[in-house]
């Protein structure tokens, strides 16, 4: 079948159609994974015909790649802006790990897409983990290590191996949510219960401050201030 001719719609309408396809594709791939999502269903959800979807994105594989680029680029950009923003290195790190907790708690598209990719990896199937690492995890890891080094050089943070510290604190957040069913059995309550989430959120910052700051008491005071200034979206269990 020959490819569809170039759409005759004005540029703003064409861009709106492309964005509608991407929004529908994000929802479909996050819910069903790359293998389960269907381009005809995505096109219907976007309110366009399937030929237009293929005109803009070509194959389903290319559309999935565009989805990963959009979702993980937006994720890393938000984190990088915070890490490069105002405040001391220690303050920026604490704000980052709190924001990371809240992102994990929200269970947004990025978490579900990662879940599908990890399942494929465990099954020995081809994955897009290299693409996700290139888009998001490599630049974020480098930025976090750089801020840690800035804090150590300034005498605010104690000497640590930056890579180990980043993986340990990030991994604590990830493990809490990935292991929620196990925690539910151990504690007899839902780890996403608002009160439990608020306790975990506060404990995360207290632990990070105690582990990273040369003056742990000053770090914990800073952590309490950051908590008081931060809306507790995680404690409300919001899932955008």
C-alpha positions in Angstrom: 0.0 0.0 0.0 1.5 3.4 -0.9 2.0 5.8 2.0 -0.7 8.4 2.5 -0.2 11.7 0.8 0.9 14.7 2.9 -2.0 16.0 5.0 -3.6 19.1 3.6 -4.6 20.4 7.1 -3.1 23.6 8.3 0.1 23.2 10.4 -1.6 23.9 13.8 -4.2 21.2 13.1 -1.6 18.8 11.9 0.4 19.3 15.0 -2.7 18.8 17.1 -3.3 15.5 15.4 0.2 14.4 16.0 0.0 15.3 19.7 -3.3 13.5 20.0 -1.7 10.4 18.5 1.1 10.6 21.0 -1.2 11.1 24.0 -3.2 8.1 22.9 -0.1 6.0 22.3 1.4 6.9 25.8 -1.8 5.6 27.4 -1.9 2.5 25.3 1.8 1.5 25.6 1.8 2.2 29.3 -1.3 0.0 29.8 -0.4 -2.8 27.4 3.2 -2.6 26.5 4.7 -2.4 23.1 3.6 -5.9 22.1 0.0 -5.6 23.3 -0.8 -2.1 22.0 -2.5 -1.9 18.6 -2.1 1.0 16.2 -5.7 0.9 15.0 -6.9 1.3 18.6 -4.5 4.1 19.2 -5.7 5.9 16.1 -9.3 5.5 17.2 -8.5 6.9 20.6 -6.7 9.8 19.0 -9.7 10.5 16.7 -7.6 10.1 13.5 -7.4 7.4 10.8 -4.7 4.8 10.9 -3.1 6.0 7.7 -2.4 9.4 9.4 -0.8 7.6 12.3 1.6 5.8 9.9 2.2 9.0 8.0 3.5 10.8 11.1 5.3 7.9 12.8 5.8 5.1 10.3 5.8 1.8 12.2 4.4 0.9 15.6 8.0 0.4 16.7 8.9 4.0 15.7 5.7 5.3 17.5 6.8 3.5 20.7 10.2 5.1 20.4 8.6 8.5 20.1 6.6 7.7 23.2 9.7 6.7 25.2 11.4 9.9 24.0 8.5 12.1 25.1 7.8 10.5 28.5 11.4 10.1 29.6 12.7 13.3 28.2 10.0 15.2 30.2 10.9 13.2 33.3 14.6 13.9 33.2 14.1 17.5 32.2 12.1 18.1 35.4 14.7 16.4 37.6 17.6 18.2 35.9 16.0 21.6 36.3 15.7 21.0 40.1 19.2 19.8 40.4 20.6 22.8 38.5 18.3 25.2 40.3 18.8 27.4 43.4 20.0 26.2 46.8 23.1 24.5 48.1 24.1 21.1 46.7 22.7 19.3 49.7 19.4 21.1 49.4 19.1 20.3 45.7 19.8 16.7 46.4 17.2 16.4 49.1 14.6 18.1 46.9 15.4 15.7 44.1 15.0 12.5 46.2 11.7 13.8 47.6 10.5 14.6 44.0 11.7 11.1 42.9 9.6 9.6 45.7 6.6 11.5 44.7 7.1 10.5 41.0 7.3 6.8 42.0 4.2 7.2 44.2 2.2 8.8 41.3 2.6 5.6 39.2 2.6 7.6 36.0 3.3 6.4 32.5 7.0 6.3 33.0 6.7 3.7 35.8 4.4 1.5 33.8 6.5 1.7 30.7 9.6 0.8 32.8 7.6 -2.1 34.3 6.8 -3.5 30.8 10.5 -3.2 29.8 11.8 -4.9 32.9 9.3 -7.8 32.4 10.6 -8.2 28.9 14.2 -8.2 30.2 13.4 -10.9 32.7 11.9 -13.0 30.0 15.0 -12.7 27.8 13.2 -10.6 25.2 14.5 -7.6 23.3 14.0 -4.4 25.3 14.3 -0.6 24.9 16.2 -0.3 28.2 19.2 1.1 26.4 17.1 3.8 24.8 15.6 4.7 28.2 19.0 4.8 29.8 20.3 7.1 27.0 17.4 9.5 27.2 17.0 9.6 31.0 19.1 7.6 33.3 22.6 8.4 32.1 22.2 12.2 32.1 20.4 12.0 35.5 23.0 9.8 37.1 25.8 12.1 35.9 24.0 15.2 37.2 23.4 13.7 40.6 27.0 12.6 40.9 28.1 16.1 39.9 25.9 17.7 42.6 27.3 15.3 45.2 30.8 16.2 44.2 29.9 19.9 44.5 28.6 19.4 48.0 31.7 17.5 49.1 34.0 20.1 47.7 32.0 22.8 49.5 32.3 21.0 52.8 28.5 20.5 53.1 28.4 16.8 52.3 30.7 14.2 53.7 33.0 12.2 51.5 31.2 9.4 49.8 31.4 7.4 46.6 28.9 9.4 44.5 27.8 6.5 42.3 27.1 4.3 45.4 25.2 7.0 47.2 23.0 7.8 44.1 22.2 4.2 43.5 21.5 3.5 47.2 19.1 6.4 47.7 17.4 6.0 44.3 17.1 2.3 44.9 15.4 2.8 48.3 12.6 4.7 46.6 12.2 2.2 43.8 12.3 -0.8 46.1 9.6 0.6 48.4 7.1 0.8 45.6 8.1 -2.4 43.7 7.9 -4.4 46.9 4.6 -2.9 48.1 2.8 -6.4 48.0 5.5 -7.8 50.3 5.3 -4.9 52.7 1.6 -5.3 52.8 2.0 -8.9 54.0 4.7 -7.9 56.5 3.0 -4.9 58.0 -0.6 -5.9 57.5 -1.5 -2.5 55.9 -1.3 -1.0 52.5 2.1 0.8 51.9 0.1 3.4 49.9 -2.0 4.3 52.8 -1.8 8.1 53.1 -0.4 8.0 56.7 2.2 5.3 55.8 3.2 7.2 52.7 3.7 10.4 54.7 5.9 8.5 57.2 8.0 6.9 54.4 8.4 10.3 52.7 9.6 12.0 55.8 11.9 9.0 56.7 13.4 9.1 53.3 14.6 12.7 53.7 15.8 12.1 57.3 17.8 9.1 56.2 19.3 11.0 53.2 20.3 13.9 55.3 21.8 11.7 58.0 23.8 9.7 55.4 25.0 12.6 53.2 25.6 15.7 55.3 28.9 16.4 57.1 26.7 18.0 59.9 23.8 15.5 60.1 21.8 17.7 62.5 21.9 20.6 60.0 20.9 18.2 57.2 17.9 16.9 59.2 16.8 20.5 60.0 17.0 21.3 56.3 15.1 18.1 55.5 12.3 19.2 57.8 12.1 22.6 56.2 11.9 21.1 52.7 9.1 18.7 53.8 7.2 21.6 55.3 7.4 23.5 52.0 6.5 20.6 49.8 2.9 19.6 49.0 2.4 16.0 50.0 1.0 14.7 46.7 2.5 11.3 47.5 0.6 11.1 50.7 -2.7 11.7 48.9 -1.8 8.8 46.5 -2.3 10.9 43.3 -1.7 9.1 40.1 -1.5 11.5 37.1 
